[in-house]
């Protein structure tokens, strides 16, 4: 009996392993309303819920000089009363149904995410329509928000992990819109007025540069009719194309930004430079496999050396931070103050060995399997799928990326890895951001490049 | 928590059963060595998981070996008989799988995620480390450094962790919930090989574990592999029960911690019964009434109306023994349109006043219905993916005694009345039963 079971299990195992290679994105429909709003619809019946994702061309890159934080404030202010409802009424009605609805601004885009029971769709879409068409931007709510945001920006500096990415962007993208912090600065936030918010909304929230994805427990034909009825009335002038050039990201030499946090018991650091490619590049998937080897999983070389072999840190990783027109590569980790040099040096040795020795066949195969195995779990829920569909719109790719992903992963060879590493992962003139106790690591910082030091208490990044 | 790369959130209670998820979908069998399996077949994506719940956490420790449960969460990845050091992760990842683990005061949970074709490899890996963990002394030494770094980075980056550790220590004077799950630095540096070997033998016995598998597998597959790989591992004598019962608290306790921070943080914690107590449901709804959504009592009152806090949250953990109901708030720097700083005393008084209102006047029927509605949505979100489902089933089996209780929860939440809410608030959320903690800017930098 036991043997028969085992044989059966082995047979099924093989079948599912093969099936896994052919993962495809479920069917969806895309169309454009007369107003210019792009709509994506996908049925998904796991639970009786609906998820909505929206994207607007209203990210922090559009923050005007002196008003850092305006994009974030505008996204948030969509909820400060809309149509006939005050903020408190909106909150109460959404909370009563258990719905979540959040608005936010990222670096290049702003967005909205909602998740609610399918039976409450008329209420939530009614509110959504009001947010888009008739936001009140209540002045008192805005004032309160701005005061709270200034406090939150101060509180964020308590945790090096929460702010190191903002320091990194300010350092490597200096002078370019990508240097602008998504959350703003206390001074910028302090200068924002209701008129600024209203003007930003009018300029950047336009149907022709926005998209909505609705995924969940509905019939596609019904939802198509409904969404046209609900959102067809959001009419705006034609969008103005954003204009900013690709960042140079060229550095004359190695540089260190040392952010002094006098009470730090650890040093938290990034090491990197220009690296990676944008989402539409044919090399994007291959580079994510390469990064998996270097710092994208538990057995990655960085984690293996800095955590498993040496116990220097709880975790070390690497990643590409990719925007539409620019991309950086960085190693990130932390260690106690006294082992700062050991940890940085070891990270550099690992990076160097990627260039010098490269990736072997066995390791590549393992990373390919890992990346493929993990992939379908990113597209399991309605929320994940709706966010994916708006990212198609935002970043200019489509389901071909999903449907050919496993094939692209398998196509990567050891030889191609070598070429891609040389081209897209920095090796010299490295850039460092260290957040830690300058009194203890100030001299050490000079070993790695030209040092700029600033206190963490200094406003902004 | 083993790594920062993933976050596994222990789902809160309140799981209901409407529509697509039913008790009949959960299959179960128990091996002759006492290990129980729960299996749910779901073929929506070609992936599956294996969640292993062990009935061991920091409540099973004693001074001298605090943190050892969490240390095992690390050591279980550091080599066994068939798969040596590093091999567990290497083999799993090479087969397209990944994993994580977390430790609480009550349980240690290991999570394997994989494409379903790798199921047998996963069983082989798990059986090896359950039956024959190596506990290599050199791995022990380097792992001490990793855990010290985990402890340190938690304190460096989280005010909550810094303060709550001290609040727990004051709230519990006798029961092992007194010490933090990660343990004391001195114990992390000092436990011995004998401590580790005894701990593994006792607590990683199959009769002390529970396995949950959800995803693109069949019951027959799982049962065959469980009988092949796990059933040969012998059972062990049941672990000693935790005997100490925390004595009743008869007066408020207060603690202060200093750190170089921007504005004061405040925690209030009251003793409440263990998760299996019938008041669990009313207390869980009370925490939603306080901070579940923008319109909740404390969130609206403190953050939006009075603007004395930038954030506030209330929560109760799932516990085998009587636990804590906690309110945690971060103060705004100043009162609105004013230079007057928000002191922790002012914030505390604002919270007291809002809680007193509930103790005296209760909440409205509509408010209660609101949080019951939220529970249904929370349930759908938690079972929407295979990992949420595995975690919820295991959590119910352990903390409520039976995974089927998951499906009784709807009626138990629905039965809670506005009088129950007022009663639990008046019974438990009283000053004599609480510990108040302030996290304040260090005096030298206060100016």
Interface residues (C-beta under 8 A of the other chain):
Chain A: X2 X5 X6 X8 X9 X10 X12 X13 X14 X16 X17 X18 X19 X20 X23 X45 X46 X47 X48 X49 X87 X88 X91 X92 X94 X95 X96 X97 X98 X99 X115 X116 X117 X144 X147 X148 X150 X151 X152 X154 X155 X157 X158 X159 X160 X161 X162 X262 X263 X264 X265 X266 X268 X297 X298 X299 X304 X307 X308 X309 X310 X311 X312 X313 X314 X315 X317 X334 X335 X336 X365 X366 X367 X369 X370 X372 X373 X374 X376 X377 X379 X380 X381 X382
Chain B: X3 X4 X5 X18 X19 X20 X21 X44 X45 X46 X47 X86 X89 X90 X93 X94 X95 X96 X97 X98 X99 X113 X114 X115 X116 X117 X118 X119 X120 X141 X142 X143 X144 X145 X146 X147 X148 X149 X150 X152 X153 X155 X156 X157 X158 X159 X216 X218 X220 X221 X223 X224 X225 X227 X228 X259 X260 X261 X262 X263 X292 X293 X294 X295 X296 X300 X303 X304 X307 X310 X330 X332 X333 X336 X366 X369 X370 X373 X374 X375 X376 X377 X378 X380 X381 X383 X384 X385 X386 X387 X442
